[in-house]
Amino acid sequence: MAGTRTTDHKEGKATVKVVYYTHKTLADGSHPFVVRITKNRKNRWISTGLSLHPKYWNEQKKEIRRSYPETERSKLLKKLAEWQEKYEKVVEMVTDMDEQYDVKSIAAKAVENRKQTRKITLLAYIDSIVEGMVKANQTGNSIVYRDLRNQLHKFIVDEYDTSDVSFDKITVKFCYEWENTLRITGATDNTLSNRFRTLRAVLNRAIANGYAKADNYPFARNVAEKHKFSVGKFDTSTQKRAISRDHIRKIEAYQPVGAATGPYAQLKNDAEIERLQRAKDIFLFSFYVAGINFVDLAKLRWRDIQIDDIENQRINYVRQKTGGKFSLKLLEPAMAIIERYRAETYTGPDSYIFPILNVQTHTTVVKINNRIHKVLGQTNTDLKTIGRTIGLTIPLTTYVARHSFAMALIRAGAGKSVVGQAFQHGAESTTNVYVNSFENSDVDRAMDSLL
């Protein structure tokens, strides 16, 4: 049994103790355990709903006998400790508030906290997080949490026949069931990693704010917690993401073909060919422009193309994720891709280069991010189609272009320092220092090796 917690820093502070209450006998002959709150010689007794037959109680040592089945004994001890800890926390809370309180108000505060915890549900809490992110203009993060919410909602409705669940339902079993459901829909390890890391962040925040109990935490925090759900098993950081120069050539040679038949086949095929061509161009442009991120590529405007002192065409942009500033030589294949879209997208220097965003339509941060998110998903779907067509064994995505660029430079003999300057892997900052300015001939020569 846990002992009584007392401190001397505040006179008259309440004490909490879980007591085996032998003055009351239940119908089955057992005695109940109660929480005793004492302050200024006044007691209040709170029922725990837990009891024990007297043959398993050692009155002399004030503890549960070892003859009580070990598994049940451990569970009972844990639950009793939880009851005591809960009321001790309430005592600490009201004491720190430096307000007058008595044993009755402590009991009432504990009930209030319990009701508050029960009132907050998982999806409602995620909605509040998304709302806060949108107000703070963190629209990129808000999309990640909104996607989590939508995926969870579908699973909860299908599996639990309800629109939302309390935090105590998010167990190890819940996580495994959701993983299986996501895998059936074709989710990759990368997607699973994103979903469960975000769910874990939600639970961590809910626990920190007192909306969820740490006791129910389903995720493994160390190697000893093998019985819990491991998010680390989805780690794809060591998986191969770069493709060879030969495969890049096959992508360049790829010609989109529509697969629709029947009514309106021509319209469907034209739309599919247009999407596949756009996905191909986005991938190759990223490869030839130092692995430019999709978000930054989508936001490129015609004014971002400039000519340097030696007549090289350059693309200048600020990476949204880090604030790092880039000025990169445009190779001939990249220029050819840009020129393909000029007639379609150029309405002036401020217009976007690629047919992803439109200055008249996408006028707010939310509209821009929603559009980018939608097109990125479609682009990666189309890239996987292209990858399968040319015989790739790994899923082709926009991120593969970034890794393939770096590997191509390394295989061509470029030093890691030069690759790092062009790729800026893990070295970007939010300062206003330009990354290697317009005169970076080392990077320009290295990028020529891509041709």
N, C-alpha and C positions, 0 to 999 in steps of 0.2 A: 504493500500500500504506500502511496505517495504521502509524504509528510506535509505538515502545515507550513505555508510560506508566510513569514512575517518580516517586517522591516521596521526600523526605529526612526526613519527620517520624517515620518508624519505621525503625530500622536493620534491614536484612535483609529488607525487604519484597519479595515476589515481583514479577517482571515478566512481561508477556504479549506475545507477538508471533506473528503469522501468518507462516509461512515457506514459501517454495517449495522443497520438499525434493528436490534433484537427486540425492541418494544412492540414491534408489529409483526404478526405472522400471517403470511398469505395462505390461500386455500390449499396450496400444494405442500405446505409445511415449511417453506423457505422464508427467509427474512430479506427485506429489500435493502439495496444500497441507496443512500441519499447524500445529497450535497448539503453540508452544513456551513452556512455563512454566519460568522460571528462578528459583531461590532458593538462596542460599549456594553458588553455583557448581554446583548440581545442576540438571539439565534433565529435563523430562518432555514427551513428544511425544504429542499427541492428534490422531487422524485426523479430518479434516473431511469426507471423502468427496468432496472437490472436487479436480480436477486440470486440467492445462493442457499442451498440446504445447509442447516447448521452442522451436519456431519463433515462437511468440507471446510469448516471455518475453525481456525486455531485461535481461540479466544485469548490465550496467554500471549501469543506473539502478534495478535491482531493482523492475521494474514490468511490467505487461502492456502489450504493444505496441499501438499505435493501429491496427495492421493487423488485429487481432482484431475480428470483427464487432461494431459498436457496441452493439447491443441485448444480445448475449450478454456483452459486456465489462461493461456496466453491471450486469447481473444478478449476474455473478460477483463484482464488486467489492462489491456490496451484501451478498452472502452471506458473503464473507470478513470484512467489517466486523462483521457480526452475530456471527460466531464469536469474534472478538477481544473485542467488547464483552461477550459473555456471560461469558467467563472473567475479564475485568477486573472485572466486577461481583462475581464470587465472591471475588476477591482483596480487593476493598474490604470485602466483608462479613466475611470472616474476620479481616481487619486490625482493623476496628472492634470486633469482639468481643474483641480483645486477648488471643487465645489462641495457644498454640504451634501451628504448622502447618508442613507441608512441601508439596512439589510434589505428592505423592501424595494428600494430604488435599484439596488444591484440586480436583484432577480428580474425586475421589469426591463432593465437595460439588456440583459442577456436574451430575454424573449424578443426584444426589439431587433437585436442583431441577428437572431436566428430567422426572424421573419424577413429581414432585409436580404439575407443570403438566399432564402427560398424564392424571393420575388424576382430576382435577376435571372434571366434565362440566357442560354448561349447565343442564339441568333439575335435576340434583342440587344445583347451586349455588343456583338459585332457591329450591328447597325449603328450603335452610339459611337463606336470607334471610327467607323467610316465617316459619319457625320462630322466628327471632330477633325478628321484629316482633311475633308473637303473645305471646312471653314479655315483651316490653316494652310490652304493651297498645296497640301501634300497629295495631289491627285494621283500621282503614280502609285504611291503606297495604298491609297484608298481603293484603287482598282484591284490590287492584290487581295485585300481583305474582302471586298465585295464579291470577288470570284469565289473565295473560300466560303462565304456565307451562302451563295447560290448553290454550290456543290453540296454543302452540308444540308441545306433545306431539302433538296431532292432526296437525299439519302434518309433523312429523318422521317419525311412523309412516307416514303416507301417501306421503311423497316419498322417504324414505331407508330405509324398511323396517327401522327400528331404534327402540328406545325412548328413546334419548338420543344426543347428539353432543358431541364435544369443542369447545372454544372456537375452535379454528382452522377449524372448518367454518362459522363465522358470518362469511361473506364478503359482499361487495357483491352477488354473484349470489344468495346465500341470501336477502338482504333483499328483492330485487326479486321473487323467486319467492314469498316469503311475502306480500308486498304483493298480488300478483296473486291468490293464493289467498283472501286476506281480502276483496278486492273482489268476487270471484265470489260470496261468501257474503252480499254486500250491505252490507259494512262502510262506514261513512261516513268522511270525512276526519277528523272529530273522534275517531272510534274508532281509526283508523290512527295518528293523532298520539299518542294515549295509549299504544297498544301499542309503537310504536317508540321513544318517549321512555323508556318503562320498560325496554325491552330495552337501550337505550343506557346507562341508569343501571346496569344489571346488569353490562355489559361494563366500564364505567368502574371499578366497584367491584372486579371480578375482576382487572383490570390492576393496580390500586393494591395489591392483596393478593398479587400475583405468581402468580395462577392462570391468567392469559391474557397473551398477548404483544401489546404495543402495535403491533407490525409488522402484525398482521392486522386492525387496527381498521377497520371498514367504513364508518363514518359521517364525512361531510364536516364539518370543523371550521372551514373558512373558504372564501371564494369561489374560492380557487385549487384546491381539491380537488373540482373538478367531476366527476371520474371516480368519486367515492365516492357513497354513498347519502345523500341530503339528507332529514332529518326536517322541516326547515323548510317543505318544500313542502306539508305537511299543515296549515299554520297557518291556522286558521279565525277568528282574532281580528278580521279585517276583514269577515267575511261578515255579511250581514244576519241578525239573530236576533230583532228586534222585529217585531210585527205591529200592524196598525192597530186603532183602536177599533172599527171596523166588523166586523173579524174576531173581536174579543172578543165582540161582540154575537151573532155567528153561533154561537160556541161556547156562549154562554149559551142560545141557542134550540135547540141540537142535542139531539135525543132519540135515545138509543141503541136500536139494533135488532139483534137476533140474526140471523145469516146461516146457521145450521145447518139441515140438512134430513135426513130419514130417521130411523132409530132414535135414540131418546133426544134428539131435536131440541129438545124443550121444556127439558130439563135443561141442555143445552149452551147454548141461547139465553139462559136465565135467568142462567147463570154469565157469559156474555159481556156481557150488558146490565149486570150488577152491576159488572164490571171497567171497562167503558167509562164508567159513571156515576161510579165512584170516580176515574178518571183525569180526567174533566171537572171534578169538584169540587176535586181537588188543584190542577189548573192555575188555576182561577178563584180559589180561596182564596189561592194564592201571589200572583196578580196583585193582589188587593185587600188583601193584607197585605204591601205593600212588597217583593214579590219574595222572600218567605221561601224559603230553601233547603229541598230535599226532606227532607234528614236532620233538620233542625230541625223541620219540619212534622210528620214522623212521630213525633217525641218530645214533641210538645205534650201536656200533660195538662190535665184539666179545672180543676185548681187554678191554672193559668196565666192564666185569665180573671178579671179583677178590674174593679171599678167605681171610676172616679176621682171627684174632688170635684165635678164638674159632671155626674155621672151617665152619663158615656160608658163603654161597655164597652171594655176594653183587653186586649190579649194581651201578656204579658211573657215573654221567653225570652232565653236566652244562646246565641249562635251557637257551635256546636261547633267550627267551623273556626278561629275567631279569639279566642273568649272575649268578644267585644263584646256588651254587654247592650242589649236593645231593649225599648221599651214603645210599642206602636202602637195607635192607635184602630181598633176593629173597625167597619167599615162594614156597612151592612145586608145586602148580598149575602154577605159573609163570615159574618155571624151566622146567616143562613138556612142556609148550608152546614153550620155546626157543629150547629145544631139538628136537621138531618136525621139526624145520627149519634148524637144523645143517647140515644135508646131502645136503640140497638144496643151502644154502647160504655160508657155511664156506669154504673159500679158504685161510684163514690166519687171523691173529689177527686184521688186518685193514678192513676186509670185514664186511659189514653190517649184523646185526642179522636177520632182517625181509626182506622178498622179496619185498621191496619197492624201495630202492636205490641200485645201482650197482657201484662199484668203477671204473670199466672200462668205463661205459656208462655215468654216471652223474658226469662229471669232472669239471663243473663250478657252481658257485653260482646260476646262472640263471637256468641251467638245473636241479639242485637239487630242487630249489623252485618250478619250473614248475611241476616236477614229483610229489612232495609232495602234491601240490595243486590238481592235477588231481586225485591222489589215495585217498586223503581225501574225495573228493566229492563222489567218487564211494563207499568208505567205509561207509559213512553216509547213502547213498542210500540203501546199502545192510543191514545195521543195522536196518533201518526202516522196511525192509522186515522181518527180524528176530523178531523185536518187535511186529509186527502185528501177526506173526505166534504164538507167545507165549501169546498173549492176552494183550499186553501193551496198555494203553490208551494214553500215551504220546509218541512223536517221540523219538526213540532210536538213540542217536548219541554218538560220542566219548566223548563229554563233559559230558554226563550223567554219564559216568564211574567215572569221577573226583568227581562229587557231591555225587555219591553213595558210594564211598570210605569213604568220610568224614562222611556221615550220618551213615554208618555201624559202624565206630569207636565210634561215639557218642552214638549210641544205645547199643553198647557193654559196655558202662560205662567209656570209655576213657575220661579223662579230656580235656577241650578245649585247654589247653596249650600244651598237648601232640599232639592233633589233629593238632594244629597250627604248631607245629614243623615238623610234617610229611607232612602236606598239604601245609604249607608255604603260606597260603592265604593272599595276600596283604602285605606280610612281606619280600619278597625277595629283594635283592639289587644287584647292579652291582659291588659290592666289591668282593675281593678275599677271603672272610671269608667263610669257609665251614659251611654248615648247619648241625650241630650236629654230625659231624665226625663219625668214625667207632664204637665208644663205646657207641652209644646212645641206651642203653638197654630199656629205657622207650618206645621209639618209636617201637623198635623191638617187645617188649611184646604186645604192642597195636595192631600191625599188625598181630600178631598170632591169634587175635580174629576174623580175617576175615575167617579163615579156618572153 
